Amino acid sequence: MKVSDIKLPNVRKLFIPDTGHIIIDCDLSGADAQVVAWEANDKDLMTAFQAGLKIHIKNYEDMYNKKFEPIDKTRVLPGHVYSAYDEMKRAVHATNYGGSAKTVAYTLGWKIRDAEQFQLRWFSLHPAIHEWHRRIKFDLQTTRKVTNKFGYRRVYFDRVEGLLPQALAWIPQSTIGLVAANAGIKLRKIPFLKILMQVHDSLVFQVPLSHFTQENISTIKSALNVTVPYSTPLNIPWEIAVSTKSWGDCQKIKWDLSDWDKNK
């Protein structure tokens, strides 16, 4: 038996709410891709996010000039099954973060030639992202540092030649972490709510079942709203998942609670 064939237990099920409470997991939706779009000032992607489009379906249709079909292609690699949507998401994500064609090809089981063609087309459709790469590379070469829109900076001391992917990744990831942290600070002011942990782009907390009402959930949603101060302000939407059993049993629901099943 291969290690990849072993199904690991869901350790999140070890985290259970206190008696009479419900555990809530709120996470930022599509956060990395949105910060990249705003950092690059890519108007096409920004407009798509603002319109609420499924961004990687849009990317698929733009890249391949055909309608997205969920079962269009499934690639099976050792330990992984990638749908067409998964492939697009991973390929775009790696390219946005400075991954080489060789890295994309190795990760997704593509030919290097195909990965090169993918990246050439991606940058032809989104030259603003390529320009963002050049801008960050110039910052590294001249100042050895990068900053995010909250004013935090990271200084690098390694050789500049290999730093671009790290720097490109740090900007969105630090921005997302700060959005979640600032949202957590606002949540702490809600008296009936107890924060349990922050997991990068998500916040896990619990509230008494008696306080799990539409009014209180609206208060929580409002508190989660944190604006990233770009010239075009960015407000990354949050998704909510809940369970009365454990963190591992949390199921996504609508913010209006219309599809909430109290038995889950």
C-alpha positions in Angstrom: 0.0 0.0 0.0 1.3 3.5 -0.9 1.3 6.3 1.5 -0.9 8.2 -1.0 -3.6 5.5 -0.6 -3.9 5.9 3.1 -7.0 8.0 4.1 -6.1 10.2 7.0 -8.7 11.0 9.7 -10.3 14.4 9.8 -8.5 15.8 12.8 -10.9 18.8 12.8 -13.5 16.6 14.3 -11.5 16.7 17.5 -12.5 20.3 18.0 -16.1 20.4 19.4 -18.2 23.3 20.6 -19.1 23.7 24.2 -22.4 22.3 25.3 -25.3 24.4 24.0 -23.0 26.2 21.4 -22.6 26.0 17.7 -19.2 26.2 16.0 -18.8 28.6 13.1 -16.0 28.6 10.5 -15.9 31.8 8.3 -13.3 31.9 5.5 -12.4 34.4 2.8 -13.7 33.3 -0.6 -11.2 33.4 -3.6 -8.9 35.7 -1.6 -5.5 35.1 -3.2 -6.8 35.6 -6.7 -8.6 38.8 -5.8 -5.5 40.4 -4.1 -3.4 39.5 -7.2 -6.0 41.2 -9.4 -6.0 44.3 -7.3 -2.2 44.4 -6.9 -1.8 44.2 -10.6 -4.8 46.5 -11.2 -6.1 44.0 -13.8 -9.3 45.6 -14.8 -10.7 42.5 -16.5 -10.3 40.3 -13.4 -11.4 43.0 -11.0 -14.6 43.5 -13.0 -15.2 39.7 -13.0 -14.8 39.5 -9.2 -17.0 42.5 -8.6 -19.7 40.9 -10.8 -19.5 37.7 -8.7 -18.3 35.5 -11.5 -16.7 32.1 -10.8 -13.3 33.3 -11.7 -11.7 30.0 -12.8 -14.6 29.2 -15.0 -14.1 32.6 -16.7 -10.4 31.9 -16.9 -11.0 28.5 -18.5 -13.4 29.9 -21.1 -11.0 32.8 -21.9 -7.9 30.6 -22.1 -9.5 27.8 -24.3 -12.2 29.8 -26.1 -14.9 27.3 -25.3 -17.7 26.9 -22.8 -16.6 25.3 -19.5 -17.8 21.8 -18.9 -17.3 20.4 -15.4 -16.5 16.9 -16.8 -14.5 18.2 -19.7 -11.3 16.6 -18.5 -10.0 14.8 -15.4 -6.3 14.1 -15.0 -5.3 11.3 -12.6 -1.8 11.6 -11.0 -0.4 9.6 -8.2 -2.4 10.6 -5.1 -4.4 13.3 -7.0 -7.4 13.6 -9.3 -7.6 17.0 -11.0 -10.7 18.2 -12.7 -10.5 20.9 -15.5 -11.5 23.5 -12.9 -8.7 22.3 -10.5 -6.1 22.4 -13.3 -7.1 25.9 -14.3 -7.0 27.1 -10.7 -3.6 25.5 -10.0 -2.0 26.6 -13.2 -3.2 30.2 -12.9 -2.2 30.4 -9.2 1.3 29.0 -9.9 1.8 31.4 -12.8 0.6 34.4 -10.8 3.1 33.6 -8.1 6.0 33.4 -10.5 6.1 29.6 -11.0 8.0 28.5 -14.1 6.5 26.5 -16.9 8.5 23.5 -15.7 7.0 23.8 -12.2 3.5 24.0 -13.6 4.1 21.0 -15.9 5.6 18.9 -13.1 2.7 19.7 -10.7 -0.1 19.0 -13.2 1.5 16.3 -15.3 1.6 18.5 -18.4 4.2 18.7 -21.1 6.6 21.6 -20.5 5.7 22.9 -24.0 2.0 23.0 -23.0 2.8 24.8 -19.8 4.9 27.4 -21.7 2.0 28.0 -24.1 -0.4 28.3 -21.2 1.7 31.0 -19.6 2.2 32.9 -22.8 -1.5 33.0 -23.4 -2.3 33.9 -19.8 0.1 36.9 -19.9 -1.2 38.0 -23.3 -4.7 38.1 -21.8 -3.5 39.7 -18.5 -0.5 41.9 -19.3 -1.1 43.8 -16.0 -0.1 40.7 -14.1 3.1 40.4 -16.1 3.8 44.1 -15.4 3.2 43.5 -11.7 5.9 40.8 -11.8 8.3 43.2 -13.4 7.5 45.9 -10.8 8.1 43.6 -7.8 11.3 42.3 -9.4 12.5 45.9 -9.7 11.6 46.6 -6.1 13.6 43.6 -5.0 16.6 44.7 -7.1 16.6 48.3 -5.9 15.3 48.1 -2.3 15.3 44.4 -1.4 11.8 44.8 0.1 8.1 44.5 -0.8 5.1 46.0 0.9 1.4 45.3 1.1 -1.5 47.8 1.2 -1.7 47.7 5.0 1.8 49.2 5.1 3.6 46.1 6.3 6.9 45.3 4.6 9.2 42.4 4.2 13.0 42.8 3.7 15.0 40.1 2.0 18.7 39.4 2.4 19.1 36.4 0.0 20.2 36.6 -3.6 17.7 38.6 -5.5 17.6 36.2 -8.5 15.6 33.6 -6.6 13.3 35.8 -4.6 10.5 36.8 -7.0 8.1 33.9 -6.3 8.5 34.4 -2.5 7.9 38.1 -2.8 4.9 37.7 -5.1 3.3 35.1 -2.7 4.0 37.2 0.4 2.0 40.2 -0.7 -1.4 38.4 -1.2 -0.8 36.0 1.7 0.2 38.7 4.2 -2.8 40.8 3.0 -5.2 38.0 3.5 -3.8 37.1 7.0 -4.2 40.8 8.0 -7.8 40.9 6.7 -8.6 37.9 8.8 -6.7 39.2 11.9 -8.5 42.6 11.7 -11.8 40.9 11.3 -11.0 38.8 14.4 -10.3 41.9 16.4 -13.7 43.2 15.5 -15.4 39.9 16.3 -13.9 40.0 19.8 -16.1 43.0 20.6 -19.2 40.9 20.2 -20.0 39.8 23.8 -21.7 36.4 23.0 -19.0 35.2 20.7 -15.8 33.3 21.6 -13.0 33.1 19.0 -11.2 29.7 19.0 -8.6 30.2 16.3 -7.5 31.9 13.1 -6.3 29.6 10.3 -4.7 32.0 7.8 -7.8 33.1 5.8 -10.5 31.7 8.1 -11.8 32.4 11.6 -13.2 29.7 13.8 -15.4 30.7 16.8 -18.5 29.6 18.7 -21.7 31.2 19.9 -24.5 29.9 22.1 -27.3 28.3 20.1 -29.7 30.7 21.6 -27.8 33.5 20.0 -27.7 31.9 16.6 -30.2 34.2 15.0 -30.4 36.0 11.7 -29.9 39.3 13.5 -26.8 38.1 15.2 -25.4 36.5 12.1 -25.9 39.8 10.3 -23.9 41.5 13.1 -21.1 38.9 12.6 -21.1 39.4 8.9 -20.8 43.1 9.3 -17.9 42.8 11.7 -16.0 40.5 9.3 -16.0 43.2 6.6 -12.5 44.6 6.3 -11.5 46.9 3.4 -8.1 46.6 1.8 -7.2 50.2 1.0 -6.4 50.0 -2.7 -7.3 53.0 -4.9 -10.3 50.8 -5.8 -11.1 49.5 -2.3 -11.2 45.7 -2.0 -13.7 43.9 0.2 -13.2 40.2 0.0 -16.4 38.2 0.6 -16.7 35.7 3.4 -18.3 32.3 3.4 -19.8 30.7 6.5 -20.0 27.0 7.6 -21.5 25.8 10.9 -22.0 22.7 13.0 -23.3 21.7 16.4 -21.1 18.6 16.3 -17.5 19.6 15.5 -15.3 21.8 13.4 -14.8 18.9 11.0 -18.5 18.6 10.5 -19.1 22.2 9.5 -21.3 22.6 6.4 -21.4 25.8 4.3 -24.7 27.7 4.6 -26.1 31.0 3.3 -25.8 34.1 5.4 -29.6 34.3 5.6 -29.7 30.9 7.3 -32.3 29.7 4.8 -30.5 26.4 4.3 -29.3 25.8 7.8 -29.9 22.3 9.1 -29.6 22.3 12.9 -28.9 18.6 12.9 -25.5 19.0 11.1 
